[in-house]
Amino acid sequence: MKNFASLLAVAALIFGGSQSADAAKKVHTIGDSTMANYDESATITRGWCQYLQQFLDGIEVNNRGKNGASSKSFYKEAAFWTSVKTQMSPGDYVLIQFAHNDEKTQGMDGDELIAYYKSIGDDAQAAATDYRGTNPSTTYKEYLRKYVTETRDAGCIPILVGPICRMYFSGNDIRRNGRHDLGDNFSKLTSSGVLTSQKVAASDNSMDYVWQMEQVANEMNVPFIDLTTATADLYLSYGDSDCHSILSDGDGSTHLSAVGAALIARRFAGLCREAGVMSEHIRLTSDLSVSPSAADLGRGYVGQTLTKELMVTAFDLTPAAGQLTVTAEGNAEVSTDLTEWSKSASVSYEGGTIIRRFSVRMTLESDNNDAKIIVSAGGKSTEIPVTASAVQLSGGTEVTAYWRLEKDDSYTLSGPATVIP
């Protein structure tokens, strides 16, 4: 997988290029897996920046969130920050959200910890230490400053974004570490070794990544969008059970479902408008909308079935309760669960709000691969064109392989193929 990643890095550097003078303005999003794009056909996990585009007009989202990235690793690994900079043009925005993976070494800097273990001859412990970790008061702030400085050097506008919370409930509150403050339990590297299970008072912000980010924002006169507090408030409004069943992807307390990601993207856009940041591009309409606005299923072989997920959002619908209906015309079918497919599907909504994903599929024919979807709810409707390209091929067997690359290089394989390390 390292060789494969290297090839991707080279491709990004070769083809990234800088934008032409008349290219659309962009907002580049850098951060971790809570922002990243996910394969719609392989997982229900979604990053909130996957849905940011539907709340913006006149600006293009270039989502470069990376699974497992910390402020340090995203900067040091050439395939990421270096390649993002090749895509930036003067006047673009750069959203900077890190902390989740900066906490990998319990508040200590990973490189400093590795150097300490090597100095005492403990090579095994050094090898087992995650270099991505940063200390919130020192190296974390240093990397944030690097992003801000280099973004400005490129003629672009940096925006520091508080990382979304983890769903760590404690009664009617989110625990301190869920808000990225390790003050209740952290480790400290001293000249005599590592001290574990350290604690500081709630008023002590030395181990609070979000507080330290805000200090950098104040120091460097950068907009700070407190998405940490906003997501804590969102999670608490749902409560522990519903938060995990509706907003989470069902695998722990960090990653998001499509509903959670869309809600957070919309809240972020609202916070930007309140702060006067990118306000000319913010679109918080209550109209029924579908993202993406055109379903391009891509290219495949005749007889192959291609699938794409779409997200329907609507707010302040009248009546407040009713049915969302999705109807397919032409050579297409729709599904709300990826199990039952038909020409039409309906789901209920309440509270005047819809944040719902559905999928469209098409089995490719030699021609006639254009279709459309009609989405209706609350007396409103919208049409989405569906397109795909077919390639003629005789014989062969379809093979797919998917690596999530969040925790390790495990994969899922379908078809007669051998996957090598």
Order of alpha helices (4+ residues) and beta strands (2+ residues): alpha-beta-beta-alpha-alpha-beta-alpha-alpha-alpha-beta-beta-beta-beta-beta-alpha-beta-alpha-alpha-beta-beta-beta-beta-beta-beta-beta-beta-beta-beta-beta
